[in-house]
């Protein structure tokens, strides 16, 4: 989307405070306005509409990016990667699915940041399976639990315990530990702390605001469930789909009273349609999950 070339961009020279001030100038969107802008983009590839959707969510991207402090990477670059994820989300957003853009975009933003972190840490040689990503983001915490933070190579019994806890091989634990203890990014390099003492880059890896391993697992599960949900929605007719979306899939559910007025039927009838639609949807999702061999229940 070439329309994004004039977006504000964070930089070390500019400073994050100035960037945050700039993006606060962009107004947030009301649900109706967001829907119309998304329709303009989907139906007509209206770049101005896409630009408005992106700029109105720059604060969301920055907020999520701040949760990834402490990886020894420039915060401006992390925010830039968050913005890349946001742009991808806008490009793929379908307003007819019943979700707000913010709900959809957060997964793309997190995925973009996490992939940037992995690229920056040169993990290509180690692979990028979900298990290895989990190991990367969770190894320090696992070492802390068994009191092995200050060690170089881990003792065999510790390697075995971590491998079992994180469901990876012992060789992967050994390789990752060596990489993080003094490889590409020198995590044991000493840095100054606010109280005048010293600390290591590795001490900043565990972000109190976000468990990155859980974020990966949650994102993977939610993306699978969302795809399953969207496919299963086809079992519903237009009225059932609309009522279910408005009652169960929106940030602010519509009341039975409002829907009864909209469809000119009783509140009880709306409730019956909602329950029936949910049961149909749930059954369809269960069948799809079995067909696709998904282990998690739908």
N, C-alpha and C positions, 0 to 999 in steps of 0.2 A: 504494500500500500504506500505509494509515493506521497500520499497526502500527509504522512507523519513526519516529513522532513522538517517541518517548522514547529515540532513539539519542543517544549523546554527540556533541556538535558542537564543532569547534574554533572559537575566537574570539580576536581580538586581546587582549581583556581577560583571558581565561582563560590564554592562553599555550599554545604547542604542546607544551612539556614536560609540562604537566599533562594535556593531551589524550592524549599518547602513553602516559602512565602509566595513564590510565583504560582505554584500549582493550586494554592488555596483560592486563587482568584477565579478559578473555573467553577461554575455553579454545579451543584449536584442535580440529578435529574429526577423528576417525579415519574412514577410508574408509567403513566400515559404517554409522557414525552419520550421516555426511553423506548417504549414499544413502537411509537411512530418513527423514531429515528432508526431503530433496528429494521423496521419494514422498508424504509427508504433504502437502506444499505442492501438488504437481501433482494428486494425486487428491482432496484434500479442502480445498484452499485454507486450510490450517492456518497462520494468521498467526504463531503462536508458533514453529513450525518455520522459517518464513521468517526471522523475527527472529534466531533462533540462527545460521542460515547467514550472515546479513549480519554480525552482530557478530563471528563467528569469523574473518571475512576483513577486518575494518577495518584490521588491521595491513598487509595486502597493499595495500589502497587507499592508505594513507598512504605506504608505501614507494615506490609508483609515482609518487605525487604529488610526492615529494621530487626525483624526476628531472626535474621541470619548473621548477626554481628559475631565477630570473634573467630572467623576462619582465616584471618590474615589476608583478606582480600579488600581492595578499595571499596568503600561503601557506595561511592558513586557508580562503580561498575555493577555492583549487585543491583542497585536501583534500575540501572539501564537494562539489565537482563529481565528484571521484573516487568519493565515496560514492554519489552519484546513479547513476553508471555501475554500481557494484557492485549496487545495488538492482535496476536493470534486468536485470542478468545473472541474479540470483537469480530474478526473476520469469519469465525465459524458459528457465531451466536445465532440461534433460531428463536425469535420471540414467541413463536407459536407453541413452544414446549411448556410454557407456563412458569419458567424460572426467571428471576431477575438476573441481570447481567453480572452483578457482583458475586452472586452465588456460583455462577458458571465460571467466571474469570479467575477466581482465587486458585482453582486447581491448575490452570494454565500458568499463572504467575509463579506458583510454587514450583511447578515442574521446570520452568525455564531457569529459575534461580538454582535449583538443585543440580540440574545438568551443567550449569556454568561452574558451580563449585567442583563437581566431579572432573570436568575438563581441566580446570585450573590446577587440580591436584594430580594431574597426569595419571589417572586411574585406568587409562585405556589398556595398558599392559595387563592389568589385573582383571579386566572385564567389568561390565556394568550390569550384572544381573541384579535383581531386587535384593537377593541375599547379600551380595557384596556391597551394595549401597547401604543396606542396613548395618553391615559390619563397619563400614567407614564411619557412619554417624553415631554408632553406639559403642565403639571399642573402648573409648576412654571411660565411659560409665561402667562398662563391664570390668575393666581393670580396677576401677575404684572400689567396686564391691568386694573384690578379693584382695585388696591392699597391695596391688602390684604396679602402682602408678610410677614409681621411681626406678623401676627396673628397666634394663635394656631388653635383651631377649627374655621372653617369658619362660618360666619353668614348665616342663612337660605337663605337670598336673594342672597348671593354670591354663595352658593352651587348650587342653582337653575340656576343661570346664567352660571356657568361653565359647569354644566351638559348639558344645552341646547347647549352651544357653541361647546362642544366636543362630543355630541351625546352619552352620557352615563347616567346611572342612578344617582340620587342624593346620594344613598347609596355608590355607587362606588367612587364618589368624596370624600365623608367623609372618607371612609376607606383608600383610597390612600393618602389623605392629612395627616392623622394620621401616616401612615407608613413612609412617607417621612419627617415628621416633628420631628420624634424622635423614630422611630421604630428600625428595624434591624440594619441599618447602621448609625444611629445617624447623620443625615444630618445637624443638627444644631450645631454639634461640631465645636469649634473655631479652626482655623488654622492661622498660620502666613502669612502675605502677603509680597510682595517684597518691599513695601515702609515702612516696619516696623510696620504697623498697623495690624489689625486682620480682618479676614473674616470667613465665614462659608462654610463648604463643599457644602451646597446647592447653594451658590453664584456661584459655578463653573458649575452647571448643564447645563446652557444654552450655548451651543457651538455655537459661532458665525460663524463657518465654515460649520455647517450642521444642518438643522432642522430635528431631528430624526423622528418626527411624519410624516413629509412629506416624509422622506426616506422610512418609512414602507409602506405608501400608494403608493408611486411611485414604489417600488419594487413589491408589490402585483399586481398592475396594469400591470406593464411591464412583469412580469412572465406570467400572464394570456394572455396578447396579444402575447407574444412570442410563447406560446404553441399553441394558435389559429393560428398564422402565419405558424408555422411548419406543422400543420395539413392541413391547406388550400393549402399549396404549392403542395400537391399531385394532384391538379386540373390542374397543368401546365405540359406540356411535357418538355423533357430534355432541349431543346434549349430555350424555354421560361423561364424556371427556371434559367438557366445559365445567360441569358441576364439580367433578372430582378435583380438577386443577384449582378451581376457585376455593374449594373447601379444605384441601389437604396439601396442595403443592405451592402455595403462595406464602410470602413473608407475613402478610396480614390476611388471614382467611376471611372470606365473605360469610355473613351470617345466613342462616336458613331463611330469615325474614326477607332479606334483600333478594335472595335467589327466588323465593316464592313470588315476589313481586315481578321480578324479571321474566319468569316463565309463566306467570299467571296461574299458578297451582298452589296447593296448600303447603305449609311448612313440612308436614308429615310426608307428603309426596316427594319433596326434595330430599328429605332424609332417607326415604326408601331407595330413591335413585342413587344417592351417594353410596349407601351400603351395598347395593347390588353391583354398582360399578367397581367398588373396591374389591369385592369378592371375585368378580370376573377378572380384574387386573391381577390380583394376587395369584389366582389359579393359572393364568397365562404365564406369569413370571416364573412360577414354579416349574411349569412344563418346559419353558425355554431354558431354564437353568439346567434341567436334566438333559435336554438335547445337546446343550453346549458343554456338558461335563463339568459345570462349575461346582466346586466343593461347598462354597458358602451358600446357605439357604437364601432363597429370594423372598 
